[in-house]
């Protein structure tokens, strides 16, 4: 049996085993999720919060932006607090103060150390006790102590005022970048309290027959008994050992393999005389659209970052009343997915006919229809999100057309379904164009099949987000959300990109088909071995069982293993830029591939592993360390790769047209240097400051205005400006490059038309 066939079998086994584990863990999450009771009641059986209150409150939370305004269980945005940690801290302080005044007639802060320690022990015994009782008819009730209910009432009043327009909390709303009257309806705010309390209850209530909470003792707050579990420590150590062992094995394998020498490049560009088909020419508008969305994302990113220092204002302008932070951040994160996905869609539609040499009937019409549908979904979902956050929709309408509240899957359910339909149309178009190539038993058949399989996965796996319903338990919703975010983006996009780049280089005659086959199959096996089950590292503290920590820790460490050798890929790609004189035409496409390899190592590898081990994530989940990894990995890897793919396809579309190389050079260096400055001068230092704050005072403190708006952190946020400005210039350079190409294309078309008219007149 050939080595190639063995690798293909290994890939199939990895897929079967990984999805078996993922689905098995999902089943366990369904069984052991934090319960939503029929009611939380007092000792007399009077209802405090009903199941309906909690479920409707979840819809209210989603309508105001959900993850885009503060966070729940550590997932979400960074300017407003983590509402779970904030509620727990406020409830604990209220409980201690109420009890101190009852027993000692003075506030808790005036008690001596021994008295305080005694009350804190009583607090932990009260709030950590699991009092879930299931009755014969299936109803579930949770009884709360009178003291705890009194403390909850105090926290409720604070949140009712905060999410409304109470002038006493205007300053706090400004610090949280919340607009006045975030939730104008009192009834909605009361139900929102029910959902926020339930999230806090799950984070402090011990599981039945266990000494840790439903969120595995997250967030860190020693006063209430939330400290790291043994699973967090043990599996973190084992993950580091796994990482070292994996890197050692991969280095051994790399050293033992015989690497084929690069072929001698052709005398002329093999693609230079290939004329694009009608559908391929129609793909050009996808790349123009992607650049437009990219520039808009940069603008919204600057506004969103500025809210971190001026709260509701933008250089003194009360912009948050028109464009609240939750809207600008929604659009910023969603556009990142949209513009990069648009590049992927365009690349797939361009590459498919190039591989097969076949142009299906009505392919150009399909490409154009899909582009219009894409614009409708992008613009429609953005409008719906703004309307939803402004509270103009009722809760059911918001779910359908407004803001779903889940980061990266913010768009309303109708837009979500339409996007899935668009992806399926794309898959159908790619399939129609690639079908002849799939039947050919040529040298590149394995890579072509891997590419096609990744297209199928991209088309279908976005549908995982539809498994979250209107009232789905948050623990289950997070499980399916990360199927989309991690598997769709970080898993199958990676496979698609690896295959496309390999096919491009083979078509240029720069690498051998045999080498490309072996590299793509092996790389896919290695990436998916860690990447699929590694999804679970996002779920350590989202109401999941401890088995998630074990699986997630080990396999997220394996995610980093292939990145250890990514430097070889970068060097090899860099050498290809000058393999032949005609390669100058592809220089900047190759350079963006080099940048992709660099950021894969730094952003996805180093900064990713910074937050992946359970003990690390326990303390820094939802801090700016997460934003550090997200910016470096998402823009650094997928953004730079998208730029490279666009330039490669554009070279085929523009033919002999002279490009403005200075604009591309400026775009490349300003984007990369700007991204590095943004990450290492601001985001990472802020995350480290917050890390110290967590260790010293608890997680709630690191997310509080005392830290977020401290002089040091605000100075570090301002330090983003040099990097942001440089990066913005890169976007403008790239935008002007596209404008220049369009202008030249129009001039060329007019000149050709004039020649045709002249010839027609002469013939007449």
C-alpha positions in Angstrom: 0.0 0.0 0.0 1.4 3.4 -1.0 2.3 6.0 1.6 -0.2 8.4 0.0 -3.0 5.8 0.4 -2.0 5.3 4.0 -2.2 9.0 4.7 -5.6 9.2 3.1 -6.8 6.3 5.3 -5.3 8.1 8.4 -7.2 11.3 7.4 -10.5 9.3 7.2 -9.9 7.7 10.6 -9.1 11.1 12.2 -12.4 12.5 10.9 -14.4 9.5 12.1 -12.7 9.4 15.5 -12.8 13.2 16.1 -16.4 13.6 15.2 -17.3 10.6 17.4 -15.6 12.3 20.3 -17.2 15.7 19.6 -20.7 14.2 19.3 -20.2 12.1 22.4 -19.1 15.1 24.4 -22.1 17.0 23.0 -24.4 14.3 24.3 -22.8 14.6 27.7 -23.2 18.4 27.7 -26.9 17.9 26.9 -27.3 15.5 29.9 -25.2 17.6 32.4 -26.0 21.2 31.5 -26.9 23.6 34.2 -30.7 23.2 34.7 -33.1 26.0 34.1 -35.7 25.3 36.9 -39.4 25.8 36.7 -38.8 28.5 39.3 -36.3 29.9 41.9 -38.4 30.2 45.1 -38.0 31.4 48.7 -38.6 29.3 51.8 -42.3 29.9 51.5 -42.5 28.7 47.9 -42.9 32.2 46.4 -41.4 32.6 43.0 -38.4 34.9 42.5 -37.6 34.0 38.9 -39.6 31.6 36.7 -38.4 29.5 33.8 -40.2 31.9 31.5 -38.5 34.9 33.1 -35.1 33.3 32.4 -35.8 32.2 28.9 -37.3 35.6 28.0 -34.4 37.3 29.8 -32.1 35.4 27.5 -33.9 36.9 24.5 -33.6 40.3 26.0 -29.8 39.8 26.5 -29.6 38.7 22.9 -31.5 41.7 21.7 -29.2 44.2 23.4 -26.2 42.7 21.7 -25.5 39.7 23.9 -21.8 38.8 23.7 -21.1 42.2 22.2 -21.9 44.1 25.4 -19.9 42.5 28.2 -19.7 38.8 28.5 -21.3 35.7 30.1 -19.2 32.9 31.4 -16.2 34.8 30.0 -17.3 34.8 26.4 -18.0 38.2 24.8 -16.6 41.7 24.7 -14.2 43.4 27.0 -15.2 47.0 27.9 -18.4 46.2 29.9 -18.0 43.7 32.8 -18.4 40.0 32.6 -22.0 39.9 34.0 -21.5 36.5 35.6 -18.5 37.7 37.7 -20.0 41.1 38.3 -23.3 39.7 39.6 -21.5 37.2 41.9 -19.3 39.8 43.4 -22.1 42.3 44.0 -24.4 39.6 45.4 -21.6 38.3 47.7 -20.9 41.9 49.0 -24.6 42.5 49.6 -25.0 39.1 51.4 -22.0 39.9 53.7 -23.2 43.4 54.5 -26.8 42.3 55.2 -25.5 39.5 57.5 -23.0 41.8 59.3 -25.6 44.4 60.1 -28.0 41.7 61.3 -25.5 40.0 63.6 -23.1 42.8 64.6 -25.1 46.0 63.7 -22.2 47.4 61.6 -21.1 47.0 58.0 -19.0 44.1 56.9 -16.0 46.2 56.2 -15.8 47.4 59.8 -15.6 43.8 61.2 -12.3 42.4 62.4 -10.6 39.7 60.4 -11.9 36.8 62.4 -15.5 38.0 62.1 -15.1 38.6 58.4 -13.7 35.1 57.9 -16.7 33.6 59.7 -19.2 35.4 57.6 -17.4 34.5 54.4 -17.5 30.8 55.3 -21.3 31.2 55.9 -21.6 32.9 52.5 -19.9 30.0 50.7 -22.1 27.4 52.5 -25.2 29.3 51.5 -24.6 30.2 47.9 -22.6 27.1 46.8 -25.2 24.6 48.1 -27.2 22.9 45.4 -30.9 22.9 46.3 -32.4 21.6 43.1 -35.5 19.5 43.7 -37.3 17.7 40.9 -40.9 16.8 41.6 -42.9 13.8 40.4 -44.6 15.9 37.6 -41.2 16.9 36.2 -41.2 20.4 37.6 -37.9 21.6 39.1 -37.6 24.1 42.0 -34.6 25.7 43.5 -35.0 27.2 47.0 -32.9 30.2 48.0 -32.3 31.5 51.5 -34.0 34.7 52.8 -30.6 36.4 53.1 -29.6 35.5 49.6 -32.9 36.7 48.2 -32.4 40.1 50.0 -28.9 40.3 48.5 -30.3 39.4 45.0 -32.9 42.2 45.3 -30.1 44.7 45.8 -28.3 43.5 42.7 -31.5 43.6 40.8 -32.1 47.2 41.6 -28.6 48.1 40.4 -29.1 46.3 37.1 -32.6 47.8 36.6 -31.0 51.2 36.9 -27.9 50.4 34.9 -29.7 49.0 31.8 -32.2 51.8 32.0 -31.5 55.6 32.1 -31.1 56.3 35.8 -28.9 59.5 35.9 -27.1 58.3 39.0 -25.4 55.6 36.8 -24.7 57.7 33.7 -21.0 57.8 34.6 -20.9 54.0 34.9 -22.7 53.5 31.7 -20.2 55.7 30.0 -17.4 53.6 31.4 -19.1 50.5 30.1 -19.7 52.1 26.7 -23.5 51.6 27.2 -26.0 53.9 25.6 -28.6 55.6 27.8 -31.7 53.3 28.0 -29.9 50.2 26.7 -33.1 48.3 27.6 -35.9 50.9 27.9 -38.7 48.5 28.9 -38.8 47.9 32.7 -40.5 44.5 32.0 -37.6 43.5 29.8 -35.0 44.6 32.3 -36.7 42.5 35.0 -36.6 39.4 32.8 -32.9 40.2 31.9 -32.1 40.1 35.6 -33.6 36.5 35.7 -31.2 35.4 33.0 -28.1 37.1 34.4 -28.9 35.6 37.8 -29.3 32.2 36.4 -25.8 32.5 34.7 -24.3 33.5 38.1 -26.2 30.7 39.9 -24.6 28.1 37.5 -21.2 29.6 38.2 -21.4 29.3 42.0 -23.6 26.3 42.5 -21.8 23.0 43.0 -22.9 20.1 40.8 -24.7 17.2 42.5 -22.2 15.0 44.4 -19.3 17.3 43.4 -17.2 20.0 45.0 -17.0 22.2 41.9 -19.6 24.3 40.2 -21.4 23.9 36.9 -18.7 26.1 35.3 -15.9 24.2 36.9 -15.3 26.9 39.6 -15.0 29.7 37.0 -14.8 32.7 37.6 -11.8 33.0 39.9 -13.0 34.5 43.2 -11.6 33.0 46.4 -14.0 34.9 48.6 -16.9 32.8 47.3 -14.9 29.6 47.0 -14.2 29.7 43.3 -10.6 28.5 42.9 -9.0 26.2 40.2 -10.0 22.6 40.3 -7.5 19.7 40.1 -8.6 19.1 36.5 -7.4 22.6 35.5 -4.0 22.0 36.9 -3.4 18.3 36.0 -4.6 18.5 32.4 -2.7 21.8 31.8 0.6 20.1 32.8 -0.2 17.1 30.6 -1.1 19.4 27.7 2.4 21.0 27.8 3.9 17.5 27.9 1.8 16.5 24.9 2.9 19.7 23.0 6.6 18.9 23.6 6.2 15.3 22.6 4.2 16.2 19.5 6.7 18.8 18.4 9.5 16.3 18.9 7.7 13.6 16.9 7.0 16.1 14.1 10.6 17.3 13.9 11.8 13.7 13.8 9.4 12.9 11.0 10.4 16.1 9.1 14.1 15.2 9.5 13.6 11.6 8.4 11.6 12.4 5.2 13.3 12.8 1.9 12.2 16.1 0.3 11.9 16.4 -3.4 14.0 19.1 -5.1 12.0 21.9 -6.6 11.4 21.5 -10.4 13.0 23.8 -12.8 10.5 26.6 -13.5 9.2 27.1 -17.1 10.7 29.7 -19.4 7.4 31.6 -19.4 4.5 32.0 -16.9 2.3 28.9 -17.5 -0.8 30.9 -16.7 0.1 34.0 -18.6 -1.7 33.0 -21.8 -4.7 31.5 -20.1 -7.8 33.6 -20.8 -10.3 33.7 -17.9 -13.8 32.3 -18.6 -16.9 34.4 -18.4 -17.7 33.2 -14.9 -14.1 33.8 -13.8 -14.3 37.4 -15.0 -17.6 37.7 -13.0 -15.7 36.7 -9.9 -13.8 40.0 -9.9 -16.6 41.8 -8.2 -16.3 39.4 -5.2 -12.8 40.7 -4.6 -13.8 44.4 -5.0 -16.6 43.7 -2.5 -14.3 42.0 -0.1 -12.0 45.1 -0.1 -14.9 47.4 0.5 -16.0 45.3 3.5 -12.4 45.2 4.7 -12.1 49.0 4.7 -15.5 49.3 6.5 -14.3 46.7 9.1 -11.1 48.8 9.7 -13.2 52.0 10.3 -15.6 50.2 12.7 -12.6 48.6 14.5 -11.1 52.1 15.2 -14.5 53.4 16.6 -14.9 50.3 18.7 -11.4 50.5 20.2 -11.9 54.2 20.9 -15.0 53.4 23.0 -12.6 51.7 25.4 -11.2 55.1 26.5 -14.0 57.5 25.9 -17.0 55.3 26.8 -20.1 56.5 25.0 -18.3 59.3 23.2 -16.1 59.5 20.0 -13.8 62.5 20.5 -16.6 64.2 22.4 -19.4 63.3 20.0 -22.1 61.1 21.7 -21.9 58.6 18.9 -23.1 55.7 21.1 -26.7 57.0 20.9 -26.6 56.4 17.1 -24.0 53.6 16.9 -23.8 51.8 20.2 -20.6 49.9 21.1 -22.5 46.7 20.8 -23.4 47.5 17.2 -20.0 48.7 16.1 -18.3 45.6 17.7 -20.9 43.3 16.1 -20.3 44.8 12.7 -16.5 44.8 13.2 -16.3 41.1 14.1 -19.0 40.0 11.6 -17.4 41.9 8.7 -14.1 40.1 9.4 -15.9 36.8 8.7 -17.9 38.3 5.8 -14.9 39.8 3.8 -12.7 36.8 4.3 -15.5 34.4 3.4 -16.2 36.5 0.3 -12.5 36.0 -0.7 -12.9 32.3 -0.1 -16.1 32.1 -2.2 -14.5 34.1 -5.0 -11.4 32.0 -5.0 -13.4 28.8 -5.1 -15.4 30.0 -8.0 -12.3 31.1 -9.9 -10.2 28.0 -9.2 -12.9 25.4 -10.0 -13.1 26.1 -13.8 -9.3 26.6 -13.9 -8.8 23.0 -12.6 -11.3 21.3 -14.9 -11.0 23.6 -18.0 -14.8 23.4 -18.0 -17.4 26.2 -17.9 -20.8 24.9 -16.9 -23.9 26.3 -18.6 -25.3 29.3 -16.6 -22.2 29.4 -14.4 -21.8 33.2 -14.9 -25.5 33.8 -14.0 -25.0 31.7 -10.9 -21.9 33.6 -9.9 -23.8 36.9 -10.3 -26.9 35.8 -8.5 -24.8 34.6 -5.6 -23.0 37.9 -5.4 -26.3 39.8 -5.2 -27.5 37.3 -2.5 -24.3 37.9 -0.5 -24.9 41.7 -0.6 -28.5 41.2 0.6 -27.4 39.1 3.5 -24.5 41.4 4.5 -26.5 44.6 4.3 -29.8 43.1 5.6 -28.2 41.5 8.6 -26.3 44.7 9.5 -29.5 46.7 9.4 -31.3 44.1 11.4 -28.7 44.1 14.1 -28.9 47.9 14.4 -32.7 47.8 14.6 -32.5 45.0 17.2 -30.0 46.7 19.5 -32.1 49.9 19.3 -34.9 47.8 20.8 -37.3 48.5 17.9 -38.1 44.8 17.4 -40.2 42.7 19.7 -38.2 39.7 21.1 -39.4 37.2 18.6 -38.9 39.5 15.6 -35.4 40.3 16.9 -34.5 36.6 16.9 -35.7 36.3 13.3 -34.3 39.5 11.7 -32.3 41.3 14.4 -29.4 40.4 16.7 -29.0 36.8 17.9 -26.5 37.9 20.5 -23.9 35.1 19.9 -20.5 36.4 18.9 -19.6 35.6 15.2 -23.2 34.3 14.7 -24.9 37.6 15.5 -27.1 37.8 12.5 -30.8 37.1 12.8 -32.1 33.6 12.1 -33.6 34.5 8.7 -30.3 36.0 7.6 -28.4 33.0 9.0 -30.6 30.6 6.9 -30.1 32.8 3.8 -26.4 32.7 4.3 -26.4 28.9 4.5 -28.5 28.8 1.3 -25.9 31.0 -0.3 -23.1 28.7 0.8 -25.0 25.7 -0.7 -25.5 27.6 -4.0 -21.7 28.3 -3.9 -21.1 24.6 -3.3 -23.4 23.7 -6.2 -21.5 26.1 -8.5 -18.1 24.8 -7.4 -19.3 21.2 -7.8 -20.6 21.8 -11.3 -17.3 23.4 -12.4 -15.0 20.9 -10.7 -16.8 17.7 -11.6 -14.7 16.9 -14.7 -11.5 17.4 -12.6 -12.7 15.1 -9.9 -13.1 12.2 -12.4 -9.6 12.6 -13.9 -7.0 10.2 -12.5 -4.1 12.6 -12.6 -1.2 13.4 -10.3 -3.2 16.1 -8.4 -6.3 14.0 -7.8 -5.8 13.7 -4.0 -5.3 17.4 -3.5 -8.3 18.2 -5.7 -10.4 15.8 -3.7 -9.2 17.4 -0.4 -10.0 20.8 -1.8 -13.5 19.6 -2.8 -14.1 18.0 0.5 -13.2 21.2 2.3 -15.7 23.1 0.0 -18.4 20.6 1.0 -17.5 21.1 4.7 -17.5 24.9 4.3 -20.9 24.7 2.6 -22.5 22.4 5.3 -20.8 23.1 8.6 -22.1 26.7 8.9 -25.5 24.9 9.4 -24.3 23.8 12.8 -25.4 27.2 14.1 -29.0 26.3 13.3 -29.0 23.7 16.1 -29.3 26.6 18.6 -32.9 27.5 19.0 -34.7 30.6 20.5 -34.5 29.3 24.1 -31.6 26.8 23.9 -29.7 26.4 27.2 -26.6 28.6 27.0 -24.2 25.6 27.6 -25.6 23.9 24.5 -25.7 27.1 22.5 -22.0 27.6 23.2 -21.3 24.0 22.0 -22.9 24.6 18.7 -21.6 28.1 18.3 -18.0 26.9 18.5 -18.7 24.2 15.9 -19.2 27.1 13.6 -16.5 29.4 14.8 -13.8 26.8 15.3 -14.6 24.0 12.9 -15.9 26.2 10.0 -13.3 28.9 10.2 -10.3 27.4 11.9 -10.7 23.8 10.6 -12.0 23.6 7.1 -11.0 27.0 5.9 -7.5 25.9 6.8 -7.8 22.8 4.7 -9.3 24.7 1.8 -6.4 27.3 1.9 -3.7 24.6 2.1 -5.1 22.8 -1.0 -5.7 26.0 -3.0 -2.1 27.3 -2.4 -0.7 23.9 -3.3 -2.7 23.7 -6.5 -1.6 27.3 -7.5 2.0 26.5 -7.0 1.8 23.3 -8.9 0.0 25.1 -11.8 2.9 27.5 -11.8 5.4 24.7 -12.0 7.1 25.7 -8.8 6.5 22.5 -6.8 6.1 18.9 -8.0 2.6 17.4 -7.9 3.8 14.4 -5.9 5.3 16.7 -3.3 2.1 18.7 -3.1 -0.1 15.6 -2.7 2.0 14.3 0.2 2.3 17.7 1.8 -1.5 18.5 1.6 -2.6 15.1 2.8 -0.1 15.0 5.7 -0.7 18.6 6.7 -4.5 18.1 6.7 -4.2 15.0 8.9 -2.0 16.9 11.4 -4.1 20.0 11.5 -7.4 18.2 11.9 -6.0 15.7 14.5 -5.8 18.6 17.0 -8.2 21.1 15.3 -11.4 19.1 15.5 -11.4 17.9 19.1 -9.4 21.0 20.0 -12.7 22.9 19.6 -13.4 21.9 23.2 -10.8 24.3 24.6 -13.4 27.0 24.1 -15.9 25.1 26.4 -13.9 24.6 29.6 -16.1 26.9 31.7 -19.4 27.1 29.8 -21.5 24.8 32.0 -19.8 21.6 30.6 -18.5 18.5 32.5 -14.9 18.1 33.4 -14.3 15.6 30.5 -14.3 18.7 28.2 -11.2 19.9 30.1 -9.3 16.7 29.5 -10.1 16.4 25.8 -9.8 20.1 25.1 -6.4 20.5 26.9 -4.7 17.6 25.1 -6.0 18.2 21.6 -5.7 22.0 21.7 -2.0 21.4 22.5 -1.8 19.2 19.4 -3.3 22.1 17.4 0.0 24.0 18.0 2.3 21.1 17.0 2.2 21.6 13.2 2.8 25.3 13.7 6.2 24.6 15.2 7.5 23.8 11.7 5.6 26.6 9.9 8.9 28.5 9.6 10.0 26.0 6.9 6.9 26.8 4.9 7.6 30.5 5.2 11.2 30.2 4.0 10.2 27.9 1.1 7.4 30.3 0.1 9.8 33.2 0.3 12.3 31.5 -2.0 9.6 30.9 -4.6 9.1 34.6 -5.2 12.3 34.7 -7.3 12.3 31.2 -8.7 12.0 32.6 -12.2 12.0 36.1 -13.8 8.3 35.9 -14.5 7.6 35.2 -10.8 7.8 38.9 -10.2 4.2 39.0 -11.3 3.2 36.9 -8.3 5.7 38.4 -5.8 3.2 40.1 -3.5 0.8 37.1 -3.6 3.7 35.0 -2.4 4.7 37.6 0.2 1.2 37.5 1.7 1.5 33.7 1.9 4.8 34.2 3.8 3.0 36.6 6.2 0.3 33.9 6.7 3.0 31.4 7.8 4.6 34.0 10.1 1.3 34.8 11.8 0.3 31.2 11.9 3.3 30.6 14.1 3.0 33.8 16.2 -0.8 34.5 16.3 -2.3 31.0 16.2 0.7 29.1 17.7 2.4 31.2 20.4 -0.5 33.5 21.3 -3.0 30.7 20.9 -1.2 28.4 23.3 -0.9 31.3 25.8 -4.6 31.0 26.4 -5.3 27.3 25.6 -4.2 25.4 28.7 -7.1 25.2 31.2 -5.1 26.8 34.1 -4.2 29.7 31.9 -7.7 30.2 30.4 -9.2 29.9 33.9 -7.6 33.2 34.8 -7.5 35.1 31.5 -10.6 34.0 29.6 -12.3 37.1 28.3 -9.4 39.4 29.0 -7.4 41.3 26.3 -5.2 38.3 25.9 -8.1 36.7 24.0 -8.3 39.8 21.8 -4.5 39.5 21.2 -4.8 36.0 19.9 -8.0 36.8 17.9 -6.4 39.7 16.0 -3.1 38.0 15.4 -4.6 34.8 14.3 -7.7 35.9 12.4 -6.3 38.9 10.5 -2.7 37.6 10.5 -3.6 34.1 9.2 -6.9 34.3 7.3 -6.7 38.0 6.4 -3.2 37.8 5.0 -4.1 34.6 3.2 -7.2 36.2 1.8 -5.0 39.0 0.4 -2.7 36.5 -1.2 -5.5 34.5 -2.8 -7.1 37.6 -4.2 -3.8 38.8 -5.8 -3.2 35.4 -7.3 -6.7 35.3 -8.9 -6.4 38.9 -9.9 -3.2 38.2 -11.8 -5.2 35.8 -14.0 -8.0 38.2 -14.4 -5.9 41.2 -15.3 -3.6 39.4 -17.8 -0.8 41.7 -19.1 -2.0 44.8 -17.1 0.8 46.6 -15.3 0.2 46.6 -11.5 1.2 49.4 -9.2 3.8 47.4 -7.2 4.5 50.4 -4.9 0.9 50.3 -3.6 1.2 46.5 -2.9 4.5 47.0 -1.2 3.0 49.7 1.0 -0.1 47.7 1.7 2.0 44.6 2.7 4.4 46.3 5.1 2.0 48.7 6.7 -0.6 46.0 7.4 1.9 43.6 8.9 3.8 46.2 10.9 0.6 47.8 12.0 -0.9 44.5 13.1 2.3 43.7 15.1 2.2 47.1 16.7 -1.4 46.8 17.6 -0.9 43.4 19.2 2.4 43.9 21.0 2.2 47.6 22.0 -1.4 47.6 23.2 -3.6 44.4 23.3 -1.0 42.1 24.9 0.2 44.6 27.6 -3.4 45.3 28.6 -4.1 41.6 28.9 -1.0 41.1 31.1 -2.1 44.0 33.3 -5.5 42.4 33.7 -3.9 39.0 34.4 -2.2 40.5 37.4 -5.5 42.0 38.5 -7.2 38.7 38.4 -4.6 37.0 40.5 -4.5 39.8 43.1 -8.2 40.5 43.4 -10.4 38.1 41.5 -11.7 38.0 37.9 -14.4 40.5 38.5 -11.8 43.2 39.4 -9.8 42.7 36.1 -13.0 43.5 34.2 -14.0 46.5 36.4 -13.7 50.2 35.5 -11.0 50.4 38.2 -8.7 48.4 35.8 -10.2 49.1 32.4 -10.2 52.8 32.9 -7.1 53.1 35.0 -4.5 55.6 33.7 -2.1 52.7 32.8 -4.7 50.7 30.8 -6.1 53.8 29.0 -2.5 54.8 28.1 -2.0 51.3 26.6 -5.2 51.5 24.7 -4.1 54.9 23.2 -0.9 53.1 22.2 -3.0 51.2 19.7 -3.2 54.3 17.6 0.2 54.0 15.8 -0.5 50.4 14.9 -4.1 51.1 13.9 -3.1 54.1 11.7 -0.4 52.0 10.0 -2.8 49.2 9.4 -5.5 51.6 8.1 -3.0 52.9 5.6 -2.4 49.4 4.5 -6.1 49.0 3.9 -6.2 52.3 2.0 -3.2 51.3 -0.2 -5.0 48.0 -1.0 -8.2 49.8 -1.7 -6.4 52.3 -4.0 -4.7 49.4 -5.8 -8.1 47.9 -6.6 -9.3 51.3 -7.7 -6.3 51.7 -10.0 -6.9 48.2 -11.5 -10.6 49.1 -12.2 -9.6 52.4 -13.7 -7.1 50.7 -16.1 -9.6 48.0 -17.0 -12.2 50.7 -17.9 -9.7 52.6 -20.0 -8.6 49.4 -21.7 -12.2 48.4 -22.4 -13.0 51.9 -23.9 -9.9 51.7 -26.1 -10.9 48.3 -27.3 -14.4 49.5 -28.0 -13.0 52.5 -29.9 -10.9 50.2 -32.1 -13.9 48.0 -32.8 -15.9 51.1 -33.8 -13.1 52.3 -36.0 -12.8 48.9 -37.7 -16.6 48.8 -38.2 -16.6 52.2 -39.8 -13.7 51.2 -42.1 -15.6 48.1 -43.1 -18.7 50.1 -43.8 
